[in-house]
Amino acid sequence: MSNQQVDVLLVGAGVMSATLAAMLKELDPNLSINIVERLPKIAGESSDGWNNAGTGHAGYCELNYTPQNADGSVAINRALNINAAFEESLQFWSYLVEQNILKAKDFINPTPHLSFVWGQDNVAFLKKRFDGLSQHPLFQDMEYSEDVSKLKQWMPLIMEGRDNQAVAATRIDYGTDVDFGALTRGLISHLQKQNDFELKLSHSVRRLKQDKRGIWHVGVHDLNNKKSHTIKAKFVFLGAGGGALPLLQKSRIPESKGYGGFPVSGLWLVCKNPDIIKEHNAKVYGKAAIGAPPMSVPHLDTRIIDGEPALLFGPYAGFTTKFLKKGSLLDLVKSFKLNNMKSMTWAGLRNMDLTRYLIGEVFQSPAKRLDALKQYFPNAKTEDWHLATAGQRVQIIKNCHKKGGKLEFGTEIVTAKDGSIAALLGASPGASTSVQAMTEVIKRCFSDRVQTQEWKAKMRTMVPSYGQSLIDDAELLKEVRKRTLATLDLKK
């Protein structure tokens, strides 16, 4: 067994690890960095274009980010936070384009973001949502309409046969479709040209152990030649999607105790008729079914995946015990530990309705899936669509003093007290907020260096709003948004 020593070891060749590695290399080109990936290719799991919605999640169209309160008001704070986080991603991507590291057209495309509802109650909700959001500078460009003729211009396929129905929609014309797989491959391709960087594909992490000096000894197995070796790292990041939880548990850090995971799978209906694909140019999100998880909010999506246009509807939720699309059916069972048994059990008992809903979705007939599509595309025909498996997500389960354990649908960064290891758990909004998430990892785990003038200045070069609030500073928002829309060619 051979040994290797690096400054930074990142587990998982997805958008999170690629983003963190790219940021760290910009901050200090002398850092030695390794990425290890279990699969034989980059971005083969959650970051792959077919395994996620490709929506630049900015809160423009996702109704689950603006829940309605018991008094009828609409809460907008989460949408504001997500929008500001996505703006950070746009800033970093703009920096990479300006440095000729990436080409915008290779991974991001302007795609209007729309929310669409029907029925008087839902129309009233959407109007309240619009009234609340559009007053804030982050959302001041949002349009609202109940005019059928205008809605037909915005989304002709969806408006077929709705002349006598109460409908409404909101629209932002500079919404985005992002191919996170292409983005990840672009970042890693750039990293491979740098000194002291190495990508190890088809390498599985078998063990994690920290020595008395704080160095992590990571046992890695080469799946091709069946040999194992140890990588010693000063800092380890677990960015392996659904695989991050089992790896975090292997680390045995105190901060990992109590965490569990609830796996959720999904399916897409994919259009194979090019004439229909040409008629729809938007991401249109509706309201989720009662009891559905956030990743199951229905949407009819224009996509550009690997440079080719596509039209997807879904995702239809499902249940499996796998933590990764290419994982094991034993993943859920193996994740039960003495320290999370209480939280996993209570969260499971309190979410039996969700479990039943997901299992019901698994056994949904093709006719029922088509019926769901027809709510968004009334003239849809079975022969124009085929079923495809979407990505796998693992929602967070954690300790809760009042409830014993609770299920959460966001993302969470777990770090050791000494900052030597960090893991990203959860799903939505995920990749869209990767820059903010990885900035947080840098703040926590490179706290001494990020306080230096050199690193602060470089952070502000990469993300001009670093250390400031886009929610509170309208002038700063105006400045950075003008730059990103132009650099990434998002303004029509």
WOWO-V444100 format. One record per residue. RES is the residue in one letter. PHI is phi as a letter, one per 30 degrees, with the letter a starting at -180 (999 if undefined). PSI is psi in degrees with one decimal (NA if undefined). BURIAL is I if it has 9 or more other C-alpha atoms within 8 Angstrom, else O. Layout:
BEGIN
res=RES phi=PHI psi=PSI burial=BURIAL
res=RES phi=PHI psi=PSI burial=BURIAL
END
This chain:
BEGIN
res=M phi=999 psi=119.8 burial=O
res=S phi=c psi=160.1 burial=O
res=N phi=b psi=151.5 burial=O
res=Q phi=b psi=146.4 burial=O
res=Q phi=b psi=133.4 burial=O
res=V phi=b psi=164.8 burial=I
res=D phi=d psi=-42.1 burial=I
res=V phi=b psi=129.6 burial=I
res=L phi=b psi=124.0 burial=I
res=L phi=c psi=128.5 burial=I
res=V phi=c psi=118.9 burial=I
res=G phi=j psi=121.4 burial=I
res=A phi=c psi=56.2 burial=I
res=G phi=c psi=-171.2 burial=I
res=V phi=d psi=-31.7 burial=I
res=M phi=d psi=-51.6 burial=I
res=S phi=d psi=-41.6 burial=I
res=A phi=d psi=-40.3 burial=I
res=T phi=d psi=-46.8 burial=I
res=L phi=d psi=-44.0 burial=I
res=A phi=d psi=-42.9 burial=I
res=A phi=d psi=-41.1 burial=I
res=M phi=d psi=-44.1 burial=O
res=L phi=d psi=-38.2 burial=I
res=K phi=d psi=-33.0 burial=I
res=E phi=d psi=-37.8 burial=O
res=L phi=d psi=-38.5 burial=I
res=D phi=b psi=96.1 burial=O
res=P phi=d psi=-15.8 burial=I
res=N phi=d psi=-7.8 burial=O
res=L phi=d psi=135.7 burial=I
res=S phi=c psi=126.3 burial=I
res=I phi=b psi=134.1 burial=I
res=N phi=b psi=141.5 burial=I
res=I phi=c psi=127.8 burial=I
res=V phi=c psi=138.2 burial=I
res=E phi=b psi=131.4 burial=I
res=R phi=d psi=-33.2 burial=I
res=L phi=d psi=163.8 burial=I
res=P phi=d psi=7.0 burial=O
res=K phi=b psi=161.8 burial=O
res=I phi=d psi=141.9 burial=I
res=A phi=h psi=44.3 burial=I
res=G phi=d psi=-11.5 burial=I
res=E phi=c psi=-115.3 burial=I
res=S phi=d psi=-29.8 burial=I
res=S phi=d psi=-12.7 burial=I
res=D phi=d psi=140.7 burial=I
res=G phi=e psi=-33.4 burial=I
res=W phi=d psi=-8.5 burial=O
res=N phi=c psi=3.1 burial=I
res=N phi=b psi=172.4 burial=I
res=A phi=d psi=-18.4 burial=O
res=G phi=i psi=5.0 burial=I
res=T phi=d psi=129.5 burial=I
res=G phi=d psi=89.6 burial=I
res=H phi=d psi=108.0 burial=I
res=A phi=b psi=5.4 burial=I
res=G phi=i psi=3.6 burial=I
res=Y phi=d psi=-41.1 burial=I
res=C phi=b psi=-12.2 burial=I
res=E phi=d psi=104.4 burial=I
res=L phi=d psi=-22.0 burial=I
res=N phi=d psi=-14.7 burial=I
res=Y phi=d psi=-4.9 burial=I
res=T phi=b psi=72.1 burial=I
res=P phi=d psi=154.6 burial=I
res=Q phi=c psi=129.3 burial=I
res=N phi=d psi=167.5 burial=O
res=A phi=e psi=-30.1 burial=O
res=D phi=d psi=4.8 burial=O
res=G phi=j psi=-12.3 burial=O
res=S phi=d psi=162.7 burial=O
res=V phi=c psi=125.2 burial=I
res=A phi=d psi=126.7 burial=I
res=I phi=c psi=-3.7 burial=I
res=N phi=d psi=-40.4 burial=O
res=R phi=d psi=-38.9 burial=I
res=A phi=d psi=-40.1 burial=I
res=L phi=d psi=-45.3 burial=I
res=N phi=d psi=-41.3 burial=I
res=I phi=d psi=-40.0 burial=I
res=N phi=d psi=-45.2 burial=I
res=A phi=d psi=-37.4 burial=I
res=A phi=d psi=-41.1 burial=I
res=F phi=d psi=-34.2 burial=I
res=E phi=d psi=-32.1 burial=I
res=E phi=d psi=-40.9 burial=I
res=S phi=d psi=-44.7 burial=I
res=L phi=d psi=-37.1 burial=I
res=Q phi=d psi=-45.2 burial=I
res=F phi=d psi=-41.3 burial=I
res=W phi=d psi=-36.7 burial=I
res=S phi=d psi=-41.9 burial=I
res=Y phi=e psi=-44.8 burial=I
res=L phi=d psi=-36.6 burial=I
res=V phi=d psi=-42.8 burial=I
res=E phi=d psi=-29.8 burial=O
res=Q phi=d psi=5.9 burial=O
res=N phi=i psi=27.3 burial=O
res=I phi=d psi=-38.3 burial=I
res=L phi=b psi=160.2 burial=I
res=K phi=c psi=126.6 burial=O
res=A phi=e psi=-42.7 burial=I
res=K phi=d psi=-17.4 burial=O
res=D phi=d psi=-19.8 burial=I
res=F phi=b psi=-13.8 burial=I
res=I phi=b psi=137.7 burial=I
res=N phi=b psi=140.1 burial=I
res=P phi=d psi=125.6 burial=I
res=T phi=b psi=113.4 burial=I
res=P phi=e psi=140.1 burial=I
res=H phi=c psi=123.2 burial=I
res=L phi=b psi=144.2 burial=I
res=S phi=c psi=135.2 burial=I
res=F phi=b psi=132.0 burial=I
res=V phi=b psi=161.9 burial=I
res=W phi=b psi=156.6 burial=I
res=G phi=j psi=142.0 burial=I
res=Q phi=e psi=-43.8 burial=O
res=D phi=d psi=-42.3 burial=O
res=N phi=d psi=-34.8 burial=I
res=V phi=d psi=-42.0 burial=I
res=A phi=d psi=-40.3 burial=O
res=F phi=d psi=-46.9 burial=I
res=L phi=d psi=-35.0 burial=I
res=K phi=d psi=-42.4 burial=I
res=K phi=d psi=-41.0 burial=I
res=R phi=d psi=-46.4 burial=I
res=F phi=d psi=-44.2 burial=I
res=D phi=d psi=-39.7 burial=O
res=G phi=d psi=-45.7 burial=I
res=L phi=d psi=-42.6 burial=I
res=S phi=d psi=-14.7 burial=I
res=Q phi=d psi=-15.2 burial=O
res=H phi=c psi=141.3 burial=O
res=P phi=e psi=-31.1 burial=I
res=L phi=d psi=-29.3 burial=I
res=F phi=b psi=16.8 burial=I
res=Q phi=d psi=-16.3 burial=I
res=D phi=d psi=2.9 burial=O
res=M phi=d psi=136.9 burial=I
res=E phi=c psi=150.9 burial=O
res=Y phi=b psi=140.3 burial=I
res=S phi=a psi=144.1 burial=I
res=E phi=c psi=5.4 burial=I
res=D phi=d psi=113.9 burial=O
res=V phi=e psi=-39.7 burial=I
res=S phi=d psi=-39.1 burial=O
res=K phi=d psi=-41.0 burial=O
res=L phi=d psi=-31.0 burial=I
res=K phi=d psi=-31.7 burial=I
res=Q phi=d psi=-38.8 burial=O
res=W phi=d psi=-40.7 burial=O
res=M phi=a psi=75.5 burial=I
res=P phi=e psi=-40.3 burial=I
res=L phi=d psi=-42.1 burial=I
res=I phi=d psi=-29.1 burial=I
res=M phi=d psi=2.0 burial=I
res=E phi=d psi=122.6 burial=I
res=G phi=i psi=21.8 burial=O
res=R phi=c psi=21.1 burial=O
res=D phi=e psi=-29.6 burial=O
res=N phi=c psi=22.4 burial=O
res=Q phi=c psi=141.6 burial=O
res=A phi=d psi=116.7 burial=I
res=V phi=b psi=159.3 burial=I
res=A phi=a psi=156.1 burial=I
res=A phi=a psi=153.2 burial=I
res=T phi=c psi=158.8 burial=I
res=R phi=b psi=137.0 burial=I
res=I phi=b psi=120.7 burial=I
res=D phi=d psi=-19.5 burial=I
res=Y phi=c psi=32.8 burial=I
res=G phi=d psi=170.4 burial=I
res=T phi=b psi=151.3 burial=I
res=D phi=c psi=127.1 burial=I
res=V phi=b psi=125.8 burial=I
res=D phi=c psi=93.2 burial=I
res=F phi=d psi=-24.7 burial=I
res=G phi=d psi=-45.9 burial=I
res=A phi=d psi=-39.3 burial=I
res=L phi=d psi=-46.4 burial=I
res=T phi=d psi=-45.3 burial=I
res=R phi=d psi=-36.4 burial=I
res=G phi=d psi=-43.3 burial=I
res=L phi=d psi=-45.7 burial=I
res=I phi=d psi=-34.5 burial=I
res=S phi=e psi=-41.0 burial=O
res=H phi=d psi=-42.9 burial=I
res=L phi=d psi=-34.8 burial=I
res=Q phi=d psi=-14.1 burial=I
res=K phi=d psi=-5.5 burial=O
res=Q phi=c psi=155.8 burial=O
res=N phi=d psi=151.6 burial=O
res=D phi=h psi=37.9 burial=O
res=F phi=b psi=138.5 burial=I
res=E phi=b psi=135.3 burial=O
res=L phi=c psi=127.3 burial=I
res=K phi=c psi=102.0 burial=I
res=L phi=d psi=161.2 burial=I
res=S phi=h psi=39.6 burial=I
res=H phi=b psi=124.4 burial=I
res=S phi=c psi=133.9 burial=I
res=V phi=d psi=122.1 burial=I
res=R phi=c psi=-28.4 burial=O
res=R phi=a psi=155.5 burial=I
res=L phi=b psi=122.9 burial=I
res=K phi=b psi=134.7 burial=O
res=Q phi=c psi=133.8 burial=I
res=D phi=d psi=180.0 burial=O
res=K phi=d psi=-20.8 burial=O
res=R phi=d psi=-3.2 burial=O
res=G phi=j psi=3.6 burial=O
res=I phi=d psi=135.9 burial=I
res=W phi=d psi=131.9 burial=I
res=H phi=c psi=109.8 burial=I
res=V phi=c psi=114.0 burial=I
res=G phi=d psi=120.3 burial=I
res=V phi=b psi=136.1 burial=I
res=H phi=c psi=124.0 burial=I
res=D phi=d psi=113.8 burial=I
res=L phi=d psi=-14.4 burial=I
res=N phi=d psi=-52.9 burial=O
res=N phi=c psi=3.0 burial=O
res=K phi=i psi=28.3 burial=O
res=K phi=c psi=152.0 burial=O
res=S phi=c psi=151.5 burial=I
res=H phi=a psi=171.0 burial=I
res=T phi=c psi=134.3 burial=I
res=I phi=c psi=122.8 burial=I
res=K phi=c psi=129.4 burial=I
res=A phi=b psi=139.7 burial=I
res=K phi=d psi=-31.9 burial=I
res=F phi=b psi=137.5 burial=I
res=V phi=b psi=132.7 burial=I
res=F phi=c psi=129.3 burial=I
res=L phi=c psi=95.2 burial=I
res=G phi=c psi=48.3 burial=I
res=A phi=c psi=28.8 burial=I
res=G phi=h psi=-130.9 burial=I
res=G phi=d psi=-19.0 burial=I
res=G phi=d psi=-4.2 burial=I
res=A phi=d psi=-36.3 burial=I
res=L phi=d psi=-51.4 burial=I
res=P phi=e psi=-35.5 burial=O
res=L phi=d psi=-40.1 burial=I
res=L phi=d psi=-40.1 burial=I
res=Q phi=d psi=-35.6 burial=I
res=K phi=d psi=-29.2 burial=O
res=S phi=d psi=-27.3 burial=I
res=R phi=i psi=22.7 burial=O
res=I phi=d psi=148.2 burial=I
res=P phi=e psi=-32.1 burial=O
res=E phi=d psi=-15.0 burial=O
res=S phi=d psi=-13.6 burial=I
res=K phi=d psi=137.8 burial=I
res=G phi=j psi=-16.7 burial=I
res=Y phi=d psi=137.8 burial=I
res=G phi=b psi=-175.6 burial=I
res=G phi=b psi=147.6 burial=I
res=F phi=b psi=108.3 burial=I
res=P phi=d psi=140.1 burial=I
res=V phi=b psi=127.6 burial=I
res=S phi=c psi=180.0 burial=I
res=G phi=a psi=163.0 burial=I
res=L phi=b psi=148.3 burial=I
res=W phi=c psi=149.3 burial=I
res=L phi=c psi=125.5 burial=I
res=V phi=c psi=127.1 burial=I
res=C phi=d psi=136.2 burial=I
res=K phi=c psi=9.3 burial=O
res=N phi=c psi=108.9 burial=O
res=P phi=d psi=-28.0 burial=O
res=D phi=d psi=-36.9 burial=O
res=I phi=d psi=-41.5 burial=O
res=I phi=e psi=-39.3 burial=I
res=K phi=d psi=-23.6 burial=O
res=E phi=d psi=-9.0 burial=O
res=H phi=b psi=123.3 burial=I
res=N phi=b psi=75.6 burial=I
res=A phi=a psi=164.0 burial=I
res=K phi=c psi=113.1 burial=I
res=V phi=c psi=112.7 burial=I
res=Y phi=c psi=140.1 burial=I
res=G phi=c psi=-161.4 burial=I
res=K phi=c psi=140.7 burial=I
res=A phi=d psi=151.9 burial=I
res=A phi=d psi=150.5 burial=O
res=I phi=d psi=127.6 burial=O
res=G phi=j psi=-4.7 burial=O
res=A phi=d psi=147.4 burial=I
res=P phi=d psi=160.4 burial=I
res=P phi=e psi=-34.8 burial=I
res=M phi=d psi=-6.7 burial=O
res=S phi=c psi=14.3 burial=I
res=V phi=d psi=122.7 burial=I
res=P phi=d psi=139.1 burial=I
res=H phi=a psi=144.1 burial=I
res=L phi=c psi=114.2 burial=I
res=D phi=c psi=128.2 burial=I
res=T phi=d psi=131.5 burial=I
res=R phi=b psi=150.1 burial=I
res=I phi=b psi=108.3 burial=I
res=I phi=b psi=122.5 burial=I
res=D phi=h psi=36.4 burial=O
res=G phi=i psi=-1.9 burial=O
res=E phi=c psi=137.5 burial=O
res=P phi=d psi=146.3 burial=I
res=A phi=b psi=162.6 burial=I
res=L phi=b psi=120.5 burial=I
res=L phi=b psi=147.0 burial=I
res=F phi=b psi=141.2 burial=I
res=G phi=k psi=-147.6 burial=I
res=P phi=d psi=151.9 burial=I
res=Y phi=d psi=125.7 burial=I
res=A phi=d psi=158.1 burial=I
res=G phi=a psi=174.6 burial=I
res=F phi=b psi=133.8 burial=I
res=T phi=b psi=158.8 burial=O
res=T phi=c psi=4.0 burial=I
res=K phi=d psi=146.4 burial=I
res=F phi=c psi=-17.1 burial=I
res=L phi=b psi=154.0 burial=I
res=K phi=e psi=-38.2 burial=O
res=K phi=c psi=41.6 burial=O
res=G phi=c psi=-158.9 burial=O
res=S phi=c psi=146.2 burial=I
res=L phi=d psi=-12.6 burial=O
res=L phi=c psi=0.0 burial=O
res=D phi=e psi=-47.1 burial=I
res=L phi=d psi=-46.2 burial=I
res=V phi=d psi=-43.0 burial=O
res=K phi=d psi=-20.3 burial=O
res=S phi=d psi=-12.8 burial=I
res=F phi=d psi=121.8 burial=I
res=K phi=b psi=164.2 burial=O
res=L phi=e psi=-35.1 burial=O
res=N phi=d psi=-11.7 burial=O
res=N phi=b psi=5.5 burial=I
res=M phi=e psi=-42.7 burial=I
res=K phi=d psi=-49.8 burial=I
res=S phi=d psi=-40.4 burial=I
res=M phi=d psi=-42.2 burial=I
res=T phi=d psi=-48.6 burial=I
res=W phi=d psi=-39.1 burial=I
res=A phi=d psi=-38.1 burial=I
res=G phi=d psi=-44.8 burial=O
res=L phi=d psi=-36.2 burial=O
res=R phi=d psi=-8.3 burial=O
res=N phi=b psi=34.2 burial=I
res=M phi=d psi=-34.8 burial=O
res=D phi=d psi=-40.0 burial=O
res=L phi=d psi=-43.0 burial=I
res=T phi=d psi=-44.9 burial=I
res=R phi=d psi=-39.8 burial=O
res=Y phi=d psi=-46.2 burial=I
res=L phi=d psi=-41.8 burial=I
res=I phi=d psi=-38.2 burial=I
res=G phi=d psi=-38.0 burial=I
res=E phi=d psi=-35.6 burial=I
res=V phi=e psi=-39.5 burial=I
res=F phi=c psi=14.7 burial=O
res=Q phi=d psi=136.9 burial=O
res=S phi=d psi=158.5 burial=O
res=P phi=e psi=-34.9 burial=O
res=A phi=d psi=-40.2 burial=O
res=K phi=d psi=-35.5 burial=O
res=R phi=d psi=-39.5 burial=I
res=L phi=d psi=-38.2 burial=I
res=D phi=e psi=-41.0 burial=O
res=A phi=d psi=-42.5 burial=O
res=L phi=d psi=-39.6 burial=I
res=K phi=d psi=-19.2 burial=I
res=Q phi=d psi=-24.0 burial=O
res=Y phi=c psi=-25.4 burial=O
res=F phi=b psi=84.9 burial=I
res=P phi=e psi=-30.2 burial=I
res=N phi=c psi=19.0 burial=O
res=A phi=d psi=142.9 burial=I
res=K phi=b psi=141.1 burial=O
res=T phi=e psi=-41.2 burial=O
res=E phi=d psi=-13.8 burial=O
res=D phi=c psi=-0.6 burial=I
res=W phi=b psi=149.2 burial=I
res=H phi=b psi=157.4 burial=I
res=L phi=d psi=136.5 burial=O
res=A phi=b psi=147.5 burial=O
res=T phi=d psi=128.4 burial=O
res=A phi=d psi=-170.8 burial=I
res=G phi=d psi=169.0 burial=I
res=Q phi=c psi=137.5 burial=I
res=R phi=b psi=150.9 burial=I
res=V phi=b psi=109.8 burial=I
res=Q phi=d psi=154.3 burial=I
res=I phi=d psi=134.5 burial=I
res=I phi=c psi=133.9 burial=I
res=K phi=b psi=166.3 burial=I
res=N phi=d psi=146.9 burial=I
res=C phi=b psi=120.9 burial=I
res=H phi=d psi=-36.9 burial=O
res=K phi=d psi=-37.3 burial=O
res=K phi=c psi=-2.9 burial=O
res=G phi=i psi=-43.3 burial=I
res=G phi=a psi=147.3 burial=I
res=K phi=b psi=150.7 burial=I
res=L phi=c psi=129.1 burial=I
res=E phi=b psi=151.1 burial=O
res=F phi=c psi=16.7 burial=I
res=G phi=c psi=-153.0 burial=I
res=T phi=b psi=155.8 burial=I
res=E phi=b psi=137.3 burial=O
res=I phi=c psi=125.8 burial=I
res=V phi=c psi=124.8 burial=I
res=T phi=b psi=148.5 burial=I
res=A phi=d psi=155.3 burial=I
res=K phi=e psi=-36.2 burial=O
res=D phi=d psi=0.6 burial=O
res=G phi=i psi=14.2 burial=I
res=S phi=d psi=-13.5 burial=I
res=I phi=b psi=144.4 burial=I
res=A phi=b psi=150.7 burial=I
res=A phi=b psi=143.9 burial=I
res=L phi=c psi=119.2 burial=I
res=L phi=c psi=157.8 burial=I
res=G phi=j psi=-169.1 burial=I
res=A phi=b psi=-92.1 burial=I
res=S phi=d psi=138.5 burial=I
res=P phi=d psi=2.9 burial=I
res=G phi=h psi=-123.3 burial=I
res=A phi=e psi=-32.8 burial=I
res=S phi=d psi=-29.6 burial=I
res=T phi=c psi=26.4 burial=I
res=S phi=d psi=-36.2 burial=I
res=V phi=d psi=-44.4 burial=I
res=Q phi=d psi=-43.0 burial=I
res=A phi=d psi=-43.9 burial=I
res=M phi=d psi=-28.5 burial=I
res=T phi=d psi=-39.7 burial=I
res=E phi=d psi=-39.4 burial=O
res=V phi=d psi=-43.7 burial=I
res=I phi=d psi=-42.5 burial=I
res=K phi=d psi=-42.9 burial=I
res=R phi=d psi=-39.0 burial=I
res=C phi=c psi=-12.5 burial=I
res=F phi=b psi=44.4 burial=I
res=S phi=e psi=-38.7 burial=I
res=D phi=d psi=-44.8 burial=O
res=R phi=d psi=-33.1 burial=O
res=V phi=d psi=-13.6 burial=I
res=Q phi=d psi=-10.4 burial=O
res=T phi=d psi=153.8 burial=O
res=Q phi=d psi=-35.2 burial=O
res=E phi=d psi=-49.3 burial=O
res=W phi=d psi=-38.3 burial=I
res=K phi=e psi=-45.4 burial=I
res=A phi=d psi=-41.7 burial=O
res=K phi=d psi=-38.5 burial=I
res=M phi=d psi=-40.6 burial=I
res=R phi=d psi=-25.9 burial=I
res=T phi=d psi=-42.3 burial=O
res=M phi=d psi=-41.9 burial=I
res=V phi=b psi=91.0 burial=I
res=P phi=e psi=-25.5 burial=I
res=S phi=d psi=4.8 burial=I
res=Y phi=e psi=129.6 burial=O
res=G phi=i psi=3.2 burial=O
res=Q phi=b psi=168.1 burial=O
res=S phi=c psi=116.9 burial=O
res=L phi=d psi=-18.9 burial=I
res=I phi=d psi=-38.1 burial=I
res=D phi=c psi=-20.0 burial=O
res=D phi=c psi=93.8 burial=I
res=A phi=d psi=-36.1 burial=I
res=E phi=d psi=-40.3 burial=O
res=L phi=d psi=-44.0 burial=I
res=L phi=e psi=-46.8 burial=I
res=K phi=e psi=-41.4 burial=O
res=E phi=d psi=-48.9 burial=O
res=V phi=d psi=-35.6 burial=I
res=R phi=d psi=-37.9 burial=I
res=K phi=e psi=-42.2 burial=O
res=R phi=d psi=-47.8 burial=I
res=T phi=d psi=-39.6 burial=I
res=L phi=d psi=-37.5 burial=I
res=A phi=d psi=-47.2 burial=I
res=T phi=d psi=-39.4 burial=I
res=L phi=c psi=3.9 burial=I
res=D phi=h psi=51.1 burial=I
res=L phi=c psi=-16.7 burial=I
res=K phi=c psi=122.0 burial=O
res=K phi=d psi=NA burial=O
END
